[in-house]
Amino acid sequence: MLKSFLLRIKDHRRHQGQRYRLDHILFFAILAILSNATSYRKIQAFILAQYKPLNGLFQLHWKRMPGYTTIRAIVQGTSAAEIEECFRAYSAALTTVPAQTRFISLDGKTVRGSFDHFKDQKAIQVLSAFLTEERLILAHEEIAEKTNEIPTAQELITQLGLAGCIFTFDAVNCQEKTLRAAKATGNEVVVQVKANQPTLLSDCQKIAAQAHLSDSYAESPTKVHNRIESRKVSVFPAAGLTDASKWSAVEAIIQVERKRQVFDTQAQVWRRSDEISFYISTTQLSAVEFGQGIRGHWGIENRDHCVRDVTLGEDASRIRTNPHIFIKLRSFALNIFRANHVENVSLELFNNCMNLNNVLNYVGVA
């Protein structure tokens, strides 16, 4: 399945002297990442170690093995736009959740090791769209140096071509234009409100204190890893906003009360911290649904960004030439893990190092 999508990417090299097909190199690079490769040298090592079974499967008949510099040149010379188009089509093929029930989180991430002082190149930033129910990455968009996440998010909403979805954001994207961009494409928005919108935040606090509840839901306390947490979600009508014309798309105010107790093992006491957060929504949902969407938003941090940095070594990577291409290859690998319901990515990488069949038998690879 994966290889059929990679065949769509055009090889921009001259035909003369080509020893290695582009789709083979990209396919083997993704297999290598699934087996814990974090650099071009390790991709080369994977190909050398697994050449015999790969040759049997794909009839390679290479007269010589590619060097890591050759692999690097082939990957970095590939069109980033075409790889992204391929990735979006592949991710869409993996999804099984109906569009009308999708919560999609959008959030940016800085790839900290991608800076290059000699070329005066800052670390790149990438905005990702993340399907929270299936933990799949749907798309990426690089944030240009002279802009920020806000207009990039508005552009990505349009590019995705989706309708009937609910986009969730953190407070930086609490912008009138973001809400309008989503509504114009037939989608909705749930976004956190913080001090960057002081008037709106004050309105939310007043409404929560004075207005009648539309709906509410209280979760039972849960205890995990020396921590006890509980949440209460309250929904209010969006009536009485100071700048009603600016926020005309807002239909609901959501208040989330979080109570947390963490056990201090040194002092042998429970430390308590309470928090109240506010969100606005362009659609009406039940308190349970709002709670699921808001909690699910942080999956992009826990299930994507954190895994990329801690397990796949993205922040530590010193790939500086076209680093966004290797980022997309990691996303192919992560989506394959999620499509196969892998929970412990670190352990799975270790298992894949020892058995190529694990990788080749994944849903989405064969």
N, C-alpha and C positions, 0 to 999 in steps of 0.2 A: 504493500500500500504506500509506504513512505517513498519508495524509489519512484513510483509512478508520478508523484507530485514533484520530486526533484528533477525529473526529466523535462519539466516545463521551463526550467531556468535556462536561458540561452547562454551558450558558451561564447564569450566574446574574444577568445584567443584565436589566432590564425590557425587554420587547419593543419598547415605544414608543421611537422615536427611534434605533433601532439602524441605523447606516449600514454597519457592517462585521461580517461573520460571524466568530465566535470561531475556528472551524477554519481559516479563511483567514489570519487574523492569526498564529496559532500556526504554521501551515505555512510562511508566508512568513518568519517570524522564524527558523525552523530553516534554511530555505534561505539566509537572510542570514548566519547563523553559519557555514554551510558555505562561504560566500564571504568570510569574514574579518571579519564584523561583530562588534563587541565591546560595543556599547551600543545603546540604543533610538534614538538619533539616527542611527546607522549602519544600523539596520534600516529606518528611514524612508527613508534615502538609497538603500538597495537597492531598496525598493519603487518609489520614484520612477524609478530608472534602468531597472528591468525591468518597468515597468507594462504596456507594450505586449504583450510575449510572454505575461505572466501573464494579462492580460485575454483574450487569444486562447485560452488554455488553459482558463481557469476562468470565462469569461463574467462578469466582475466588474461592468462598466458603472458604475463609481463616478463620481459627479458631482463629487467632490472627493477629493483625496488625504488620507489620515490624517496628522495631525501626530504628532511623536514623543511628545508628551504623551498623545495618544489611544492610541497603541500601548502606551505604558507603563501607562496605566490599565487597558486591557483585559487585558494579560498579568498584571499584579500583582493584579488582581481575580479571577483564575481560582483555583479551588480547588486548593491544592497536593496534597491527598490524591487528587483525581481525576486530576491530571496524573501523579502517581506510579503510580497504578493503570494508567493508559494506557501509561506508559513500561515497566512490568514486563511487560505483555502484549505490547507491541511487541518488546521485547528477547527474550522467549521465542520469538516467531515467527522471529527472526533466527538463533537457535541451531540448529546441526546436529549437535553432539556428543551422543552418548547419555548419559543421566543417570548411568549406572553408571560412567562413566569420567571424570566431571567433577572437576577441582580448582577450588574456588571460594575466592578470597582475600577476606578481610574486613579493611578497614583504614580508619581515620579520617583526615580532612583538615580543617584549619582554613582557611577562606576569609578571608584576612587583611585584605582591603580592605572587608569587610562591616560593620565596626564603625561605630557612630554615637555620638559622645560626647554630643551634645545630647540624645539619648534614653536615655543610659546603656545603650547596647546594645553588648555585646561581639561580637567577630568570631564568626560561627557556625561550628560544627563539623558535618561530615557524614560518616557512615559509609557506605561503598560496598561492594557485593558484586560481585566481578570474576571472570568466567569466564576462567581463564588460557589455556586452549587456543585460544580464539577471540578473546581480548582484548576481550570484550564486557562492558559494565557491565550487571548484571542488576537492581540495585535500589539505592536510597539510603534512609537514615534519618537525620533530623536529630537530633543529640545535644543534649538539653535542657540548659539552663544549670546546673541544680542536680544533674546526674548526670554520668556519664562514658561512655567507649566500652564498658566491660565489660557492663553490663546491656543496653545498646542492641544490642550484638552478639548477645547471647543471645535477645533479642526478635526480631531480624531473622532469625535461623536458623529460628525457628518461623513467622514471617510468610511466608517464601519458599515454604513448602509443598513443598519438594523432598525426595526420598529417594534413598539410594544414592550421595550425593555425598561428597566429602572436603573439608572446610573447613580452610583454612590460616590461621594467625594469627601475629602477632609476639608477643613475650614478655608484653606487658601483658595479653593474654587467656589466659595460662596459669592458668586457674582451674577448680576442680572443677565449678562450676555450668555453665561453658561446655561442658565435655565431656559433662555430663549432658543439657544442652539438645540437643546434636547427636544423641546416642544415642537420646533420646526421640523424635526425628523420623525415625529410621532412617538417620542420616548418621554420618560419622566425622570425626575431627579430627587434624590434625598441627599442633603448636604449639611454638614455640621456648621453651627454658627458660633463664632468666637469673637474676641475683642477686635478683630479686623473689620467687623461690622457692628460698631458699638450701639447704634440706634436700634438696629434689628435685634441685637442680643437683649437690649433693655426691653423691647416690645415683647419678646418671647418670655422673659421672666415675669413681666406684668400679666400677660395672658395666662401663664401657668398658675399664677397666684390668684387670679380673679375669675377666669372664665370657667364654664362648666365643662367637665370632661366629655369627650366624644367616646373614648374607649380607654381601657387600661388593662395591664397584665403584669402580674408579679411572678417572677421565677422563684422556685424553691431554692434555698441556699445549697450550694455545692461545695464540697471540700476536696481539693486536689493539691498535692505537693505542699502541705503545710499552709494552705491558703483557703479561706472560706469566703465565698462570693455570693452575692445576691443582686438581682436587678429588678427594677420596676419601670415599665414603659407606660407613659401616659400620653394620650393624643388629644389635642385641642383644636377647635376651629380657628382658622387664620383670619379672624375678624379684629379690626382695631389696630392694624399696623400703621405706624406713623407715615410712612411713604407708601401708601397703598398702590399708587400707579406704578411705581418702580418694581414692587414685588407682587404684581397682579397675578402672576402665575402660581403663587403659593396658595395651597389649599389646606395645609395642615401644619401645626406646630407639634413637635414631639419632644417630650422631656424624658430623659433616661437618668434614673437615680441608681448609682452603683454604690454598694456597701462592701467593703473588703476588710478582712482581718488576716494578717500575715503573722505567722509564729516566728518570733525572734529566738533562734536556737541558743544564742549566747546568753541573752538575758532571761530566757525561759518565760517570756510573756507574749501575749498577743498584741500586735500593733494594729490599730484600726485607722482606716482612711475612707472617707466618704467623698463622693463626687457627683455633681449634677451637670449634665450636658444637654444642650439644646440642638435640635435639627429642624430644618424646614423641608417640606415635601410639596411637589407639584401635583400629587395625586393623593387620594384617600385610600388608606389601607387599614386593616385591623392593627391593634397594638401588637399582637403576636407577629404579624408579618413585618411590621416596622422593626420590631426587635430582632428578628432573624436577619433582615437586610443590613441593619446597623452593625450587628455583631459580625456578620459575614464579610463586611467591608475590610476588616482587619486581617482577613485571610490573605490579602495581597502582600501584607507585611510578613505574616507568619509562614505562609505556605509557598511564597514566591521569593520575595526579597531576602528573607533570612536564610532560606535554603540555598539560594544562589551564592550568598557570601560565605556562610559557614561550611556548607557541604561541597559546593561546586567550586569554591575558591575564586569567585568573580572579583571581589574587591582586591584580592591579593594578586590577581593576574596583571602582568606588565605588558600585555599586548597593547601597543600604542598606535599601530597603523590599522585603520578601519576596525577598531575594536567592536563596533556595533554588529559586525558580521558574526563574530564568535559569540556575541550575546544572543543572537538569533538561533545559532546552533545549539546553545545551552537550552533555549526555550523549546526547541524541538524535543530534546531529551527529557526535559521536565514534563512536558505534556504527555509524552509516552508513559512516563512513570505514573502520572495521575490517571490516565486512561486505563491503566492496569491496576489501579487501586493500591499503589505502593504507598505505605505510610512511613516507613523508615527508609529514607532515601540513602542515608549513609551505609546502612547494612546491605541494601540492595546493590550499591556500587561495588562493595566488597565481594558479594556473591557473583556479580557479573564478571569481575576480574578473573575468576576461576572457571567460568563456564560460559562460553560464547552462545550456547544454545538457549540460555536464559534470555539473552538479548534478542536473538533471532525469532523466538517464539512469542514475543510481546504482541498484543493487539496493537495495530497501528504501524507495525514494522513489516510483518510478513505480507 
